[in-house]
Each structure stands twice: as structure tokens, then as C-alpha cells.
Amino acid sequence: MPIIRPLSDLRKHSNEISEQCRESAEPVFITRKGRSDLVVMSHALYEQREARLELYAKLAEAERAHQRGDRGVTHVDLMKRLRRRIG
């Protein structure tokens, strides 16, 4: 269930909201005049979501390359390239 708090709580209880974000690993939705206004989340959750978005973008690009007919690199060729770079 989403955590929803009014903007006044953010002003008065920021430490509590910060702790709640870290402990629950969920965002806290902040309302202003009864309407959605902000989303507050822990830095760890933010980083996790950014990494997931980056992965999704890479997967989407790989899917587009596959649809264009790009066959990519075989495992054997990749290992050869990596070994050349290393030594």
C-alpha cells in the first residue's frame, strides 16, 4: 500500500519521513492541497530504479538491433576481443 503524507508532514517530520523511506524501501508520496505533488525516496531506492531504467534501455536497444538483423558478437569472438585487451 502506498505511503501518502501531506506536505506539512514533510516540513514538520522530515527525519521521520527519511527514516520511513529507508526502512520501507518504498517511495513516500507527498500531497499538497489534497493532490499529488512530490515523491520522496531513499537514495538507495533511487539508484536501484535508475539502474533498472538503464538496463531496460539497453535491452530495448538490443531488441531494436536484433530486429534490424544485427547478429551481434559470438561468445568466442567476444572472449578473443577481451583477451586481446587484457594482455
N, C-alpha and C positions, 0 to 999 in steps of 0.2 A: 504494500500500500504506500503511495507516495507521501512524503513528508511535506506538509504545506504550512507555512508560517507567515504572519503579516510582517510588513516592512518594519513596524515598530519593534518587533522582536529582534530583528537584525540589529537595530540601533541599541536596544537595551540588553540583549543577551547574545552578543556576537561570540563570546567564548563558548557558550553552551552550544550554539549552532555549529561552530567549528568542530567541537568535540563530537557532536551528533553526526556530522558529515564523515569524520574519520572512522567512528565506530560502526556506523551502519554501512559504509562503503556505497552509499546512495546519495543522489543529489537532494538538496532541500529547495523546494520551490517557494519563492518569496512573492507575496501578493501585495499590491498597492491599490487601495480603494476597492478591494474585493476582486481585482483582476490580476492575472499572471503578470509579473514584472521582471523577475530575475530568477536565475538558478545558481545556487551556491553548491560547490562540491569540493572534496579534498583534492589536493594536488596529485595524490596517487591515483585517484579515480580519473582525473583529467588526463594524466599521462597514459593510463590504460586505454582510455577511449581514443586518444589521439593515435596510439599505436595501432589500434583496431582499424581506425579510418585509413591509416596509411597502408595497412595490409589489404583492406578492401580495394583501395585504389590500385595497388599493384596487381591484385587478382583480376580486376576489371581490365587493366591494360594487357595482361597475359591472355585473357579471353578474346580481346579485340585482335591481338596478334595472331592467335590461333584461327580466328575467323577469316583473317586476311590470307591464311595459308602459311604463315611463318611456322616452320617446324622446330625452331629453337635449336638448342645445342644438346647433343647426346651426352650422357653421363661420362662416357670415355673421353670425349673431346674436352669437356669441362675439366676433368681431372688432369688432362695433359696441360691445359692452359694454366691451371693453378700450380702445378708442379714447376712449370717454366718460371712463373712469377716468384716462387719461393726460392728456387735455387738453381 
